[in-house]
Amino acid sequence: MELRYSRQVHPYLLSEADQQKLIDSTVTICGCGGLGSPVLLYLSAAGIGTIHVFDYEVVEPSNLNRQILYTDTDIGKSKADTAVKHLKALNPTITLHAHIVDIVKSEEFTKAVKQSDVVVDCLDTFSIRRFVGRLADASNIPLVHGGLYGWQGELSIFLPGDKPSLEETLLGREDQYGVPVLGPVAGVIGCMQALETIKLLIGQPSIDVDKFHMFDAQDGSWFSYPK
């Protein structure tokens, strides 16, 4: 096994067979902003063999407090292209694909989801999340969801056939733009999304999939409630 994975391939962590599962896996990341940045960094470092990166936005100054994949010199550049460039430098042994497309209108996205082992929702618009949840469910692909607002973040896993589905849990929620986000909160939730993705890929038991798991950064607490 490659030396770069030697600290995670360990009797108390991952077996060589687990690591090979990661190398053989394909994951689709929806959005590479505040949540997507830590998700992409940690999944790339862990050795996920193929990662599809979907985001059609460009880097803006207001992104830089939380979107840790980017620097000031990246302002105005494609998020997906720039993310892939940085991630290839981090781990040149994996395959990364940048997709600068509208997820809802793109056959590229549908194809990537159907080829994936896990889909990770790092989006910030409920309407697109509902579409992604519906497609993942129809394609029989598990989805790891994360969300942010101010001091709080949320985490949940949706397995194919789950009721309620992600789409159903988000019904009635309206898109909001420019919501307040504290960078470290995005980091906590994004890291948890990456962790739960790895656990799904190797068959490790996940968090309770019947609940939303909420993190409150003001007191460092976690609480859960039924979907």
C-alpha positions in Angstrom: 0.0 0.0 0.0 1.2 3.5 -0.9 3.1 5.3 1.9 0.8 8.3 1.6 -2.0 6.2 3.2 0.2 4.5 5.8 -1.3 6.5 8.8 -4.8 5.4 8.0 -4.2 1.8 7.0 -3.7 0.5 10.5 -5.1 -2.3 12.6 -7.2 0.2 14.5 -8.4 2.0 11.4 -8.6 0.9 7.8 -7.5 -2.5 6.5 -5.7 -2.7 3.2 -9.0 -4.0 1.7 -10.8 -0.9 3.0 -8.2 1.3 1.4 -8.6 -0.6 -1.9 -12.3 0.0 -1.7 -11.6 3.8 -1.4 -9.3 3.6 -4.4 -11.9 1.7 -6.4 -14.7 4.1 -5.5 -16.3 7.0 -7.4 -17.9 9.9 -5.6 -19.8 12.9 -7.0 -19.5 16.2 -5.1 -22.3 18.8 -5.6 -20.8 22.2 -5.0 -17.2 23.0 -4.0 -17.8 26.0 -1.7 -17.8 26.1 2.1 -18.8 22.5 2.6 -17.3 21.2 -0.6 -13.9 22.5 0.1 -13.2 20.3 3.2 -15.1 17.4 1.7 -12.9 17.5 -1.4 -9.7 18.0 0.5 -10.2 15.1 2.8 -11.7 12.7 0.3 -8.8 13.4 -2.1 -6.2 13.0 0.7 -7.9 9.7 1.7 -7.5 8.3 -1.8 -11.0 8.2 -3.3 -10.1 6.9 -6.7 -12.4 9.0 -8.9 -14.1 12.3 -7.9 -16.6 14.3 -10.0 -16.6 18.0 -9.0 -19.7 20.0 -10.0 -19.9 23.7 -9.6 -20.6 26.4 -12.3 -19.7 29.4 -10.1 -16.5 31.4 -10.0 -14.5 32.3 -6.9 -15.6 35.6 -5.2 -14.0 37.6 -2.4 -16.9 36.8 -0.1 -16.1 33.1 -0.4 -12.7 33.3 1.1 -13.7 33.2 4.8 -14.8 29.6 4.5 -14.0 28.1 1.0 -10.5 27.0 2.0 -9.6 25.5 -1.4 -9.1 28.9 -2.8 -6.8 31.9 -2.4 -7.0 35.6 -3.3 -5.3 34.8 -6.7 -8.2 32.5 -7.6 -10.8 35.3 -7.6 -12.8 35.3 -10.8 -11.7 31.7 -11.8 -13.9 28.7 -12.1 -14.4 27.0 -8.7 -14.5 23.5 -10.2 -11.4 23.9 -12.4 -9.5 25.6 -9.6 -10.5 23.0 -7.1 -9.3 20.2 -9.3 -6.0 21.9 -10.0 -5.3 22.2 -6.2 -6.5 18.7 -5.5 -4.3 17.1 -8.2 -1.4 18.8 -6.5 -2.5 17.3 -3.2 -2.9 13.8 -4.5 -1.8 13.1 -8.1 -2.7 9.4 -7.9 -6.4 9.9 -8.1 -8.7 10.9 -11.0 -10.6 14.2 -10.7 -13.2 15.6 -13.2 -14.3 19.2 -13.2 -17.8 19.9 -14.4 -18.8 23.5 -15.0 -22.5 22.9 -15.7 -25.9 23.6 -14.4 -26.7 20.4 -12.4 -30.4 20.5 -13.1 -30.0 20.8 -16.9 -26.9 18.6 -17.4 -26.8 15.0 -18.7 -23.2 15.1 -17.4 -24.5 15.2 -13.9 -27.0 12.4 -14.4 -24.3 10.2 -15.9 -21.9 10.9 -13.0 -24.4 10.2 -10.3 -25.4 6.9 -11.9 -21.7 5.9 -12.0 -21.1 6.9 -8.3 -20.9 5.0 -5.1 -21.9 8.0 -3.0 -23.2 11.5 -3.8 -22.3 14.4 -1.4 -24.7 17.4 -1.2 -22.6 20.5 -0.5 -25.1 22.9 -2.1 -26.7 26.0 -0.8 -30.0 26.1 -2.7 -32.9 24.0 -1.7 -34.4 23.7 -5.1 -31.2 22.1 -6.6 -30.9 19.9 -3.5 -34.4 18.5 -4.0 -33.4 17.6 -7.6 -30.1 16.0 -6.5 -31.9 14.0 -3.8 -34.6 12.8 -6.2 -31.9 11.7 -8.8 -29.7 9.9 -6.2 -32.7 8.1 -4.8 -33.9 7.1 -8.3 -30.4 5.9 -9.2 -30.1 3.8 -6.0 -27.1 5.9 -4.7 -26.7 6.9 -1.0 -26.4 10.7 -0.4 -24.6 12.6 2.4 -26.3 15.9 3.1 -24.8 18.9 4.9 -26.2 22.4 5.5 -25.1 25.7 7.2 -26.7 28.7 8.8 -24.8 31.0 11.1 -23.5 29.2 14.2 -25.3 26.0 13.2 -24.8 23.2 10.7 -26.7 20.0 9.9 -25.7 16.6 8.7 -27.8 13.6 7.5 -27.5 10.5 5.4 -30.2 9.5 2.9 -30.1 5.9 1.7 -32.0 4.8 -1.4 -35.7 4.2 -0.6 -35.6 6.2 2.7 -38.8 7.8 3.8 -38.9 10.7 4.1 -36.5 11.3 1.3 -34.2 14.4 1.1 -36.6 15.9 -1.4 -39.5 15.4 1.0 -37.7 16.8 4.0 -36.8 20.0 2.1 -40.4 20.7 0.8 -41.5 24.2 1.7 -37.9 25.5 2.3 -37.2 28.4 0.0 -33.8 29.3 -1.4 -31.9 32.0 0.4 -28.8 33.9 -0.8 -26.1 35.5 1.2 -26.9 33.6 4.4 -24.4 34.2 7.3 -21.8 31.5 7.5 -18.9 31.1 10.0 -15.9 29.4 8.3 -15.1 26.8 11.1 -18.7 25.7 11.2 -18.5 24.9 7.5 -15.3 23.0 8.3 -16.9 20.9 11.0 -19.8 19.8 8.8 -17.7 19.3 5.7 -15.3 17.1 7.6 -18.2 15.1 9.0 -19.6 14.7 5.5 -16.2 13.4 4.3 -16.0 11.0 7.3 -19.5 9.6 6.7 -18.7 9.2 3.0 -15.6 7.1 3.8 -17.7 5.0 6.2 -20.3 4.3 3.6 -17.7 3.3 1.1 -16.0 0.8 3.3 -19.2 -0.5 4.9 -18.5 1.0 8.4 -21.7 1.7 10.4 -22.9 5.3 9.8 -24.6 7.8 12.1 -28.3 7.3 12.7 -29.8 7.6 9.1 -33.3 8.3 10.5 -32.3 11.7 11.9 -30.9 15.1 11.2 -27.8 15.7 13.3 -27.3 19.4 14.3 -24.1 21.1 15.4 -24.3 24.3 17.5 -21.0 26.0 17.5 -21.9 28.4 20.3 -21.6 25.6 22.9 -20.1 22.8 20.8 -23.1 20.6 21.2 -24.7 18.1 18.9 -28.4 17.2 18.9 -30.6 15.1 16.7 -34.2 15.0 15.6 -36.3 12.7 13.4 -36.4 13.5 9.7 
